Amino acid sequence: MTIRQSIKDFKETIGPAILNSYSAIFFLKNRVLATVILAVSFFNFFAGLSGIIAVITTVLFANTMGFDKFQIRNGYLSFNALLVGIGMGTFFDPGFVFFSLLLLASLTTLIISVTMGGWLYKYGLPFLSIPFVITFWFITLPASQFTNLGLTQHSIFWINEVYAVGGNSLVELFQKIDNLPIHNMLNIYLRSISSIFFQDNLIAGVLLAIALLISSRIAFSLSIIGFVSAYLFAKFTGSAAASLTYYNIGANYMMTAIAVGGFFTIPSKQSYLWSILLVPLTSLILLFLSQLAGFAHLPVFSLPFSIVVILFIYFLKLRVNASKLILTPIQFNSPEVNLYSYQNNKERLSNLLYFPIHLPFWGEWTVSQGHDGMHTHKGDWGKAFDFMIYDQENKTYKSQGLKCEDYYCYNKPVLAPADGVVEEVVNHLYDNEIGAIDTINNWGNAIIIRHANGLYTQMAHLKRDTFKVKIGDFVKRGDVIAHCGNSGRSPIPHLHFQVQTTAVLGARTIDYPFAYYFEKKQEQHELQQFSKPLEGELVSGLITNKLLYSAFDINPNSVLKYHYENERGEQKTEEWEAFTDAYNSKYLYCKSTNSSAFYVNDGSMFYFTSYYGDEKSLLYYFYLSAFKVFLGDSDPIERNDSVSINILRGNKIAIWLHDFMAPLQIFIKVQHTIQPNYQEKLINTDSIVLKSTIQSSIFGRKNIESESSSTIQENKIQSFTYQSGKTKIKAKWLNI
């Protein structure tokens, strides 16, 4: 390995892994918290030294052995080794034997972590701090047999270490702080936090509590909830062994609350309630294990917390209906980001739950009968639509309306609503005379198309001998497949449309939305997204803008390169490669900033789904600029979309206050607005400028967070600008 490669590996993997190992103990990925924990661990110098040696050893082992970079970088494979290292440095004297055992223990912890992770992964379960407990047992139980390994006095006489660093003045300061006359509960809470790192130290507790508050308001509040619940339960039961006067076991309750209330589940009223309810269970398991392990003189440490959390997560995974307490779908290592991303994405990305089905016609049609309609849409066939064309006088026909040809919708093209394979064709029935119906052949001439396994669409009452397809044909969305007729149970020409789960003609209908369509209201076309039109609504399908579609049709293995100037006038270049991951999700990757932006282009809409990485990268500014772009031709009106709250950077006090309340009620909203500006006011222009803004509403007070402008020319995003506060970016596309 070259020196350059080693430096790169340290910057991208080893360095972040060492730091993240510290904050991962609280399930967070935060430099402030990691730095404070690192500093606090050195309150007992040899414990802190042993901890960092164990982390570095484990990270280097894991990286050399070729384990997953993501897990290494996030500290998932090394935080247990950190606990082992701090624990060994707390209880044993340093020496050659000690450091030899420390290296062996680090390797053992890694092996157990990887093995348990592989076993539990298939069940979607974490291993938490079980590897630390097992490894520490491996060391402590036979420790009496190692005559060259002695118990240390550093943790007992830690004040001597303080004296060695700063003399009497520092000792007096520490003693003064450590003996502050604070409330007993607060004193125990702070010492309980310090006990996570084998300390009984008020100063350490204060620093850790402040760092936890800065890192996550939700995690901080849950630590208090877990502590208070445990304290009250101990008082209620009168259990001395479970009381919080025992600093070593107080951490079990706080970590259980943080894990259940805000990390493995989306923070909510339900998650907070469960974090309280699981305290008694944690107490019972702790008492049981304390008695059981006491026979072998083994400490239980964080084992009760690990058992309770793993059991509860598996318990939640076995539910049939998971609408109340939501397991975190995408882990961002921050309760706030988990919550805000979920709340935002469950609405704006709900379309990912649906295969996109479009209106099966051109032009404007009216829903003459909707779901559960008055005439034929009843029972199992209630979730269907009938469409007709009305004129300005609200009539469906010209002349007297006595012939099928008088009806505006008659003989109009019927389109494939999505890509698929033709499964059924009925094309032998003649049209009815006006007012007559065929009760034997209820659906008349019809076509059924399979779009995916268990997803079919049926178009019925079609005109004989207008069919353009046969069974087995593959059709693309928008292909003409037949024409509207008046066959079957149809007194007047109209188009019947339904979605079903089988290829059987007239199968029961399912409640399914149309992906995108326009609803005409007062001469304005309002875009509806994954919605179901109501009876009487005037709707029309989309026509894709070729310029916009081509510009945002970013295919895998393509490369985008932009030269840009930042607010300091610095000239830089950034290159983005397009990839697909194992789940067939598309994303742009910037190698120089190690950042990824996941996106979707469904032919009607381009939108980003998530971003990971450097928030000073040009890719991040593009992510905010083109957050959601409508690719259809339409009036140049604004389109709105919601943005996750965690993008906000200003007004920290208001955001922090909101973080405390967010699991109960969301008061801050962020909206992305984008509007196309067609040059010379021509829809079919060769140049389009997209102007977008991100606006926040904090407790009703609105504020512009950023403004962007993207110029689309020659089927490319030729340039874009981004401005937010002092950040001003001008980027231009470079031909590769």
C-alpha positions in Angstrom: 0.0 0.0 0.0 1.4 3.4 -1.0 1.7 6.3 1.4 -1.0 8.2 -0.5 -3.3 5.2 -0.3 -2.6 4.9 3.5 -3.4 8.6 4.1 -6.6 8.2 2.1 -7.6 5.1 4.0 -7.0 6.9 7.3 -9.1 9.9 6.2 -12.0 7.9 4.8 -12.2 4.9 7.1 -9.7 4.6 10.1 -9.9 8.1 11.4 -13.7 8.4 11.3 -14.0 4.8 12.8 -11.8 5.7 15.8 -13.9 8.8 16.6 -17.3 7.2 15.9 -16.5 4.3 18.2 -16.9 6.7 21.1 -20.2 8.3 20.1 -21.6 4.9 18.9 -21.9 3.9 22.6 -24.9 6.3 22.7 -26.1 5.2 19.2 -25.0 8.5 17.8 -22.6 9.7 15.1 -21.4 13.0 16.5 -18.0 14.5 16.7 -18.8 16.7 19.7 -20.0 13.8 21.8 -17.1 11.6 20.6 -14.5 14.2 21.6 -16.0 14.7 25.0 -16.2 10.9 25.7 -12.6 10.6 24.6 -11.5 13.4 26.9 -13.6 12.0 29.9 -12.2 8.5 29.4 -8.7 10.0 30.2 -9.9 11.2 33.7 -8.5 7.8 34.5 -5.4 8.0 32.3 -4.7 4.3 32.0 -8.4 3.6 31.3 -8.5 6.2 28.6 -5.2 5.0 27.1 -6.4 1.3 27.1 -9.6 2.4 25.5 -8.0 4.1 22.6 -5.5 1.4 22.1 -8.3 -1.2 22.0 -10.2 0.9 19.4 -7.2 1.5 17.1 -6.3 -2.2 17.3 -9.8 -3.3 16.5 -10.2 -0.9 13.6 -6.9 -1.8 12.1 -7.7 -5.5 12.4 -11.1 -5.1 10.8 -9.8 -2.9 8.0 -6.9 -5.3 7.2 -9.2 -8.3 7.3 -11.4 -6.7 4.7 -14.6 -6.3 6.6 -17.4 -3.9 5.5 -16.1 -0.3 5.3 -19.5 1.1 6.3 -19.6 -0.8 9.6 -15.9 0.0 10.3 -16.3 3.7 9.6 -19.4 4.0 11.8 -17.7 2.3 14.7 -20.1 -0.6 14.8 -17.3 -3.2 15.0 -15.1 -1.3 17.5 -17.3 0.4 20.2 -17.4 -2.9 22.2 -13.6 -3.0 22.1 -13.6 0.6 23.5 -15.6 -0.5 26.5 -13.4 -3.6 27.0 -10.3 -1.3 26.9 -11.7 1.2 29.4 -12.9 -1.5 31.7 -9.5 -3.3 31.7 -7.7 0.0 32.2 -10.0 0.7 35.2 -9.6 -2.7 37.0 -6.0 -3.9 36.1 -2.5 -2.5 36.4 -0.7 -1.6 33.2 2.3 -3.7 32.2 3.5 -6.0 29.5 1.1 -8.8 30.4 -1.8 -6.3 30.6 -1.2 -4.8 27.1 -0.7 -8.3 25.6 -4.1 -9.3 27.1 -5.6 -6.0 25.9 -4.6 -6.7 22.3 -6.0 -10.3 22.6 -9.2 -9.0 24.1 -9.6 -6.4 21.3 -9.2 -9.2 18.7 -11.7 -11.4 20.6 -14.2 -8.6 20.8 -14.0 -8.1 17.0 -14.5 -11.8 16.4 -17.5 -12.0 18.6 -19.0 -8.7 17.2 -18.6 -9.9 13.6 -19.9 -13.4 14.4 -22.9 -12.2 16.4 -23.6 -9.6 13.8 -23.7 -12.1 11.0 -26.0 -14.4 13.1 -28.4 -11.6 14.2 -28.4 -9.7 10.9 -30.7 -12.2 9.2 -33.2 -11.4 11.9 -32.7 -7.7 11.7 -31.3 -7.5 15.2 -28.3 -5.7 16.8 -25.7 -7.3 19.0 -25.4 -4.1 21.1 -22.8 -4.5 23.9 -23.0 -8.2 24.4 -19.5 -8.7 22.8 -18.1 -6.4 25.5 -19.7 -8.3 28.3 -18.6 -11.7 27.0 -15.0 -10.6 26.4 -14.7 -8.9 29.7 -15.9 -12.1 31.4 -13.2 -14.0 29.5 -10.7 -11.7 31.1 -12.0 -11.2 34.6 -12.9 -14.8 35.5 -9.4 -16.3 34.9 -7.6 -13.1 36.0 -6.7 -14.6 39.4 -4.7 -17.2 37.5 -2.4 -14.5 36.0 0.1 -13.7 38.7 1.7 -11.0 36.5 -1.6 -9.2 36.1 -2.6 -7.1 39.2 -5.7 -5.2 40.2 -5.2 -1.4 39.9 -5.8 1.3 42.5 -6.1 4.1 39.9 -9.9 4.0 39.8 -10.1 4.2 43.6 -7.5 6.9 44.1 -8.2 8.8 40.9 -7.6 12.0 42.8 -3.9 11.2 42.7 -4.0 11.3 38.9 -5.6 14.7 39.0 -2.8 15.9 41.3 -0.2 14.5 38.9 -1.7 16.6 36.1 -2.5 19.9 37.9 -1.3 19.9 41.5 -3.3 21.1 44.5 -5.2 23.8 42.6 -6.7 21.3 40.1 -7.4 18.8 42.9 -9.3 21.5 44.9 -11.3 22.5 41.9 -12.3 18.9 41.1 -13.2 18.2 44.8 -15.2 21.4 44.9 -17.2 20.5 41.8 -17.5 16.8 42.9 -19.0 17.9 46.3 -21.5 20.5 44.9 -24.7 20.6 47.0 -27.0 19.4 44.3 -30.3 17.4 44.5 -29.7 13.8 45.2 -31.6 12.7 42.0 -29.5 15.0 39.8 -26.3 13.8 41.5 -27.2 10.2 40.9 -28.3 10.9 37.3 -24.9 12.5 36.5 -22.9 9.8 38.2 -24.9 7.2 36.4 -23.9 8.6 33.0 -20.3 8.6 34.1 -20.7 5.0 35.2 -21.1 4.0 31.5 -17.4 4.6 31.3 -16.5 3.0 34.7 -16.4 6.3 36.6 -18.1 7.7 39.7 -17.4 11.3 38.8 -19.7 14.3 38.9 -17.5 16.3 36.6 -17.5 13.5 34.0 -21.3 13.2 34.3 -21.8 16.9 33.8 -19.6 17.0 30.7 -21.2 13.9 29.2 -24.7 15.2 29.9 -23.9 18.5 28.2 -22.3 16.7 25.2 -25.4 14.5 24.9 -27.7 17.5 25.0 -25.7 19.2 22.2 -25.6 16.0 20.2 -29.3 15.0 20.5 -32.1 16.6 22.5 -34.2 13.5 22.1 -31.5 11.2 23.4 -30.9 13.5 26.3 -34.6 13.7 27.2 -34.8 9.9 27.0 -31.9 9.4 29.3 -33.8 11.5 31.9 -37.0 9.6 31.2 -35.2 6.2 31.7 -33.4 7.4 34.8 -36.6 8.9 36.5 -38.6 5.8 35.6 -36.0 3.5 37.1 -35.7 5.7 40.2 -39.4 5.7 40.9 -39.7 2.0 40.2 -36.9 1.3 42.7 -38.7 3.5 45.3 -42.0 1.7 44.6 -40.6 -1.8 44.9 -38.1 -1.0 47.7 -35.4 -2.9 45.8 -32.0 -1.8 47.0 -30.2 -3.8 44.3 -32.2 -2.1 41.6 -31.9 1.4 43.0 -30.0 4.1 41.3 -27.6 4.5 44.3 -25.7 1.8 42.5 -24.1 3.8 39.8 -22.9 0.9 37.7 -26.5 -0.3 37.0 -28.1 3.1 36.5 -26.8 3.2 32.9 -28.9 0.1 31.9 -32.1 2.0 32.3 -31.0 5.1 30.5 -29.5 3.2 27.6 -32.7 1.1 27.3 -34.8 4.3 27.1 -32.5 5.8 24.4 -32.4 2.6 22.3 -36.1 1.9 22.4 -37.4 5.5 22.6 -35.3 7.1 19.9 -32.9 4.9 18.0 -34.4 1.6 16.9 -37.9 3.1 16.7 -39.1 6.5 15.4 -39.4 8.8 18.4 -43.1 9.2 19.3 -45.6 9.1 22.1 -45.7 5.3 21.8 -41.9 5.0 21.8 -41.6 7.2 24.9 -44.3 5.2 26.7 -42.6 1.9 25.9 -39.2 3.3 27.1 -40.9 3.8 30.5 -42.7 0.4 30.5 -39.5 -1.5 29.7 -37.8 -0.2 32.9 -39.4 -2.8 35.2 -38.5 -5.6 32.8 -34.9 -4.3 32.7 -34.9 -4.2 36.5 -36.1 -7.8 36.8 -33.6 -9.1 34.4 -30.8 -7.1 36.1 -31.7 -8.5 39.5 -31.9 -12.0 38.1 -28.5 -11.8 36.3 -26.9 -10.1 39.3 -27.8 -13.1 41.4 -26.9 -15.6 38.8 -23.5 -14.0 37.8 -22.8 -13.3 41.4 -22.0 -17.0 42.0 -19.1 -16.7 39.6 -18.2 -13.2 40.8 -19.0 -11.7 37.4 -20.4 -8.2 36.8 -23.5 -7.9 34.6 -22.6 -4.5 33.3 -24.9 -3.6 30.3 -26.1 -7.1 29.7 -29.7 -6.5 31.0 -30.1 -3.5 28.6 -28.9 -5.6 25.7 -31.2 -8.5 26.4 -34.3 -6.2 26.8 -33.7 -4.2 23.7 -33.0 -7.2 21.5 -36.1 -9.0 22.8 -38.2 -5.9 22.2 -37.0 -5.3 18.7 -37.7 -8.9 17.7 -41.1 -8.6 19.4 -42.0 -5.6 17.2 -40.8 -7.3 14.1 -43.4 -10.1 14.5 -46.4 -7.7 14.3 -48.9 -7.9 11.5 -49.9 -4.2 11.8 -46.9 -2.0 12.5 -48.7 1.4 12.2 -48.4 2.5 15.9 -44.7 2.0 16.9 -42.5 2.3 13.8 -39.1 0.6 13.7 -36.6 2.9 12.1 -36.5 2.1 8.4 -33.3 4.1 7.5 -30.8 4.6 10.3 -29.1 8.1 10.3 -27.5 7.6 13.8 -29.5 10.6 15.1 -33.0 10.4 16.7 -33.8 13.9 15.3 -32.8 13.0 11.8 -34.6 9.6 12.0 -37.8 11.3 13.1 -37.8 14.2 10.7 -36.8 12.1 7.7 -39.5 9.5 8.4 -42.2 12.2 8.9 -41.2 13.9 5.7 -40.7 10.8 3.6 -43.8 8.8 4.6 -45.8 11.4 2.7 -43.5 12.6 -0.1 -42.1 9.1 -0.8 -45.3 7.2 -0.3 -45.4 6.8 -4.1 -42.5 4.4 -3.8 -45.1 2.0 -2.4 -46.9 2.0 -5.7 -46.2 0.9 -9.2 -47.0 4.1 -11.3 -50.4 3.7 -13.1 -51.5 6.6 -15.4 -54.7 7.7 -16.9 -55.5 5.6 -20.0 -56.5 8.4 -22.4 -55.4 11.7 -24.0 -57.0 15.0 -23.3 -59.5 16.0 -20.7 -62.1 13.5 -19.5 -64.6 13.6 -16.6 -65.0 11.0 -13.9 -68.7 10.1 -14.6 -68.7 7.4 -11.9 -66.0 7.1 -9.2 -65.3 4.7 -6.4 -68.5 3.2 -4.8 -70.6 5.0 -7.4 -74.4 5.1 -7.6 -74.9 2.8 -10.5 -72.6 -0.2 -11.0 -69.5 0.3 -8.8 -70.7 -1.7 -5.8 -69.2 -4.3 -3.5 -66.2 -6.1 -4.9 -66.3 -3.9 -8.0 -66.6 -0.6 -6.1 -63.0 0.6 -6.6 -63.4 1.4 -10.3 -63.7 4.5 -12.5 -65.9 5.4 -15.5 -64.7 8.2 -17.8 -66.5 10.3 -20.3 -66.0 13.6 -22.2 -68.3 16.5 -21.4 -68.7 19.8 -23.4 -69.0 23.3 -22.0 -72.8 22.8 -21.6 -72.1 19.7 -19.5 -73.4 17.4 -22.2 -71.6 14.2 -23.2 -72.9 14.1 -26.8 -73.7 16.3 -29.8 -76.9 16.4 -31.8 -79.6 14.3 -30.3 -77.3 11.7 -28.7 -79.2 8.8 -30.3 -76.2 7.2 -31.9 -72.9 6.1 -30.4 -71.1 8.4 -32.9 -72.8 11.4 -31.2 -70.8 10.8 -28.0 -67.6 12.7 -27.6 -65.7 9.8 -26.0 -66.8 7.3 -28.6 -64.0 5.9 -30.8 -61.4 7.9 -28.8 -58.0 6.1 -28.3 -57.5 4.1 -25.1 -53.9 4.0 -23.9 -51.8 1.5 -21.9 -51.7 3.0 -18.4 -48.2 1.6 -17.8 -45.7 -0.8 -19.2 -46.8 -4.4 -19.2 -47.9 -7.6 -20.9 -51.4 -8.1 -22.4 -52.9 -11.1 -20.6 -56.5 -11.1 -21.8 -58.3 -9.7 -24.9 -62.1 -9.8 -25.6 -62.8 -8.4 -29.1 -66.0 -9.9 -30.6 -68.9 -8.0 -29.2 -70.8 -5.3 -31.1 -71.7 -1.9 -29.6 -75.1 -1.6 -27.9 -77.6 0.8 -29.2 -78.0 3.9 -27.0 -80.0 2.9 -23.9 -79.6 -0.8 -24.4 -77.3 -3.0 -22.3 -75.8 -6.5 -22.6 -76.3 -8.2 -19.2 -74.7 -11.4 -20.4 -71.4 -10.0 -21.4 -71.1 -7.5 -18.5 -67.6 -6.1 -19.4 -68.0 -6.1 -23.1 -64.9 -5.9 -25.2 -61.9 -5.6 -22.8 -58.2 -5.7 -22.4 -56.3 -6.8 -19.2 -52.6 -5.9 -18.8 -50.2 -7.3 -16.3 -47.8 -4.7 -15.0 -46.2 -6.6 -12.1 -46.9 -9.7 -10.1 -50.4 -9.3 -8.6 -51.0 -6.0 -10.4 -53.3 -5.8 -13.4 -55.4 -3.2 -15.1 -58.6 -3.7 -17.0 -60.1 -1.4 -19.6 -63.7 -2.3 -20.6 -66.6 -1.4 -22.9 -64.2 -1.0 -25.9 -65.1 -0.9 -29.6 -64.8 -4.0 -31.6 -62.1 -4.3 -34.2 -60.2 -1.3 -33.0 -57.7 -3.4 -30.9 -54.0 -2.8 -31.6 -52.7 -5.6 -29.4 -53.1 -9.3 -28.8 -52.4 -11.6 -25.9 -48.7 -11.8 -25.1 -47.8 -8.4 -26.5 -45.6 -6.1 -24.5 -46.9 -2.6 -24.4 -45.3 0.7 -23.2 -47.1 3.3 -21.2 -49.1 5.6 -23.6 -49.3 3.0 -26.4 -52.7 3.0 -28.1 -54.3 -0.4 -27.4 -57.9 0.1 -28.6 -60.7 2.7 -28.9 -63.6 3.6 -26.5 -66.9 1.9 -27.4 -70.3 0.9 -26.0 -70.1 -2.9 -25.6 -71.3 -4.9 -22.6 -73.3 -3.5 -19.7 -73.0 0.0 -21.1 -76.1 2.1 -22.0 -74.0 5.0 -23.4 -70.3 5.1 -24.6 -67.8 5.4 -21.7 -64.5 3.9 -20.6 -64.4 1.6 -17.6 -61.1 1.3 -15.8 -60.1 -0.8 -12.8 -57.0 -2.2 -11.0 -57.1 -5.9 -9.9 -54.8 -8.6 -8.5 -55.5 -11.3 -11.1 -55.9 -11.6 -14.9 -59.5 -12.8 -14.6 -62.1 -10.7 -16.5 -64.2 -8.7 -14.0 -62.1 -9.7 -11.0 -62.7 -7.8 -7.7 -61.2 -4.3 -7.8 -58.5 -2.9 -5.5 -58.2 0.7 -4.2 -55.3 2.0 -6.2 -54.2 5.6 -7.1 -53.2 7.2 -10.4 -49.6 8.2 -10.3 -49.8 11.8 -11.7 -52.6 13.7 -13.4 -54.0 17.2 -13.7 -57.3 18.2 -12.2 -58.8 21.3 -13.8 -60.2 23.8 -11.3 -61.3 27.3 -12.4 -59.2 27.2 -15.6 -56.1 26.1 -13.6 -54.5 22.7 -13.9 -53.7 21.4 -10.4 -51.2 18.5 -10.4 -52.3 15.5 -8.3 -49.8 12.9 -7.2 -50.7 9.3 -6.4 -54.2 10.3 -5.8 -57.7 9.0 -6.8 -60.1 11.5 -8.6 -63.6 11.9 -7.3 -66.8 11.7 -9.3 -67.4 14.8 -11.4 -63.7 15.9 -11.5 -62.2 16.9 -14.8 -58.9 15.2 -15.3 -56.2 14.9 -17.9 -52.9 13.0 -18.2 -49.4 14.4 -18.5 -47.3 15.2 -21.5 -43.6 14.8 -20.7 -41.4 17.8 -21.5 -38.7 16.3 -23.6 -36.1 18.9 -22.6 -36.6 18.4 -18.9 -36.9 14.7 -19.1 -33.6 14.4 -21.1 -31.8 16.7 -18.7 -32.8 14.7 -15.6 -32.6 11.3 -17.2 -29.4 10.5 -15.4 -28.6 6.9 -16.3 -26.2 4.6 -14.3 -22.5 4.7 -15.4 -22.9 8.3 -16.6 -20.8 11.1 -15.2 -21.6 14.7 -14.5 -18.8 17.2 -14.0 -19.3 20.8 -12.8 -16.9 23.7 -12.3 -18.0 26.1 -9.6 -17.0 29.2 -7.7 -17.8 29.5 -4.0 -18.5 32.6 -1.9 -14.7 33.1 -1.3 -14.1 33.2 -5.1 -12.3 29.9 -5.1 -12.5 27.9 -8.3 -13.2 24.2 -7.9 -14.4 21.2 -9.9 -16.6 18.3 -8.7 -17.4 15.1 -10.5 -20.5 12.9 -9.9 -20.8 9.3 -11.0 -24.2 7.7 -11.4 -24.7 4.2 -9.9 -27.3 1.7 -8.8 -27.1 -0.1 -5.5 -28.0 -3.7 -4.6 -31.7 -2.6 -4.2 -31.7 -1.1 -7.7 -31.8 2.4 -6.3 -30.1 5.1 -8.3 -27.7 7.5 -6.8 -25.0 10.1 -7.6 -21.7 9.7 -5.9 -19.0 12.3 -5.4 -15.7 10.6 -4.8 -13.8 13.7 -3.7 -16.3 14.5 -0.8 -17.5 10.8 -0.3 -21.1 12.0 -0.6 -24.2 10.2 -2.2 -27.5 11.6 -3.3 -30.2 9.0 -4.1 -32.8 9.9 -6.7 -35.8 8.6 -8.7 -36.9 9.5 -12.2 -40.3 7.9 -13.0 -40.8 9.7 -16.3 -43.1 12.3 -14.8 -41.1 13.4 -11.8 -37.4 13.6 -10.8 -36.8 13.8 -7.1 -34.1 13.1 -4.5 -35.0 10.6 -1.7 -31.9 11.0 0.6 -28.5 12.4 0.9 -25.4 11.1 2.8 -22.2 12.9 3.2 -20.5 16.3 3.2 -23.0 19.2 3.5 -20.5 21.6 1.9 -20.3 19.5 -1.2 -21.6 20.9 -4.5 -23.7 17.7 -4.7 -25.5 18.7 -1.6 -26.3 22.2 -3.0 -27.6 20.5 -6.2 -29.7 18.1 -4.0 -31.4 21.1 -2.4 -31.8 22.9 -5.7 -33.4 20.1 -7.6 -35.1 18.5 -4.7 -38.2 17.7 -6.8 -38.7 18.6 -10.5 -41.9 18.0 -12.4 -41.0 16.7 -15.9 -44.3 17.4 -17.6 -45.5 20.2 -19.8 -47.8 22.5 -18.0 -48.5 26.1 -17.0 -45.4 27.7 -15.4 -46.8 27.5 -11.9 -45.2 26.7 -8.6 -44.8 23.1 -7.4 -44.4 22.4 -3.7 -42.8 19.6 -1.8 -42.0 19.1 1.9 -38.4 19.0 3.1 -37.0 17.3 6.2 -36.5 19.7 9.1 -32.9 18.5 9.8 -31.6 20.6 6.8 -32.2 23.8 8.9 -29.0 25.5 10.2 -30.3 28.8 11.6 -32.2 29.8 14.8 -30.6 27.0 16.9 -32.6 27.8 20.0 -36.0 27.4 18.3 -34.8 24.2 16.6 -33.5 22.8 19.9 -36.8 23.6 21.6 -38.6 21.9 18.8 -36.4 18.8 19.1 -37.7 18.3 22.6 -41.3 18.5 21.5 -41.0 16.8 18.1 -41.8 13.2 19.2 -45.2 14.6 20.5 -45.9 17.3 17.9 -44.2 18.8 14.8 -44.3 22.6 14.8 -41.6 23.4 12.3 -42.3 22.8 8.6 -39.9 23.2 5.6 -41.1 23.5 2.0 -39.4 23.3 -1.3 -41.0 25.4 -4.1 -39.9 25.2 -7.7 -41.2 27.1 -10.7 -40.2 26.7 -14.4 -39.6 29.8 -16.4 -40.0 29.1 -20.1 -37.9 31.4 -22.4 -40.1 33.6 -24.6 -43.1 32.0 -22.8 -43.1 29.0 -25.2 -43.7 25.6 -23.7 -41.6 23.9 -26.4 -38.6 26.1 -25.9 -35.0 25.0 -26.1 -34.2 26.6 -22.7 -35.9 26.4 -19.3 -34.9 28.1 -16.1 -36.0 26.4 -12.9 -36.2 28.7 -9.9 -36.5 27.1 -6.5 -36.7 28.2 -2.9 -36.6 26.4 0.5 -38.8 28.2 3.1 -39.2 27.3 6.7 -42.1 28.0 9.0 -40.9 28.0 12.6 -43.9 28.4 15.0 -45.7 30.3 12.3 -42.8 32.6 11.4 -41.7 32.1 7.7 -38.2 32.5 6.5 -36.4 31.9 3.2 -33.6 29.4 3.8 -32.2 29.2 0.3 -32.7 30.2 -3.3 -31.6 28.4 -6.4 -31.7 28.6 -10.2 -31.0 25.9 -12.7 -30.7 26.5 -16.5 -31.7 23.6 -18.8 -30.3 23.7 -22.3 -29.3 21.2 -25.0 -30.8 18.4 -22.8 -28.4 19.2 -20.0 -28.4 21.0 -16.7 -26.0 23.5 -18.0 -25.6 25.6 -14.9 -27.1 26.2 -11.5 -26.7 28.7 -8.6 -27.4 28.3 -4.9 -27.5 30.9 -2.2 -28.2 30.5 1.5 -26.9 33.2 3.9 -23.2 33.7 3.2 -23.0 30.6 1.0 -23.1 31.6 -2.7 -22.4 29.0 -5.4 -22.2 29.3 -9.2 -21.7 26.0 -11.0 -21.4 25.3 -14.7 -21.5 21.9 -16.5 -18.3 20.7 -18.1 -18.2 18.5 -21.2 -16.2 15.4 -20.4 
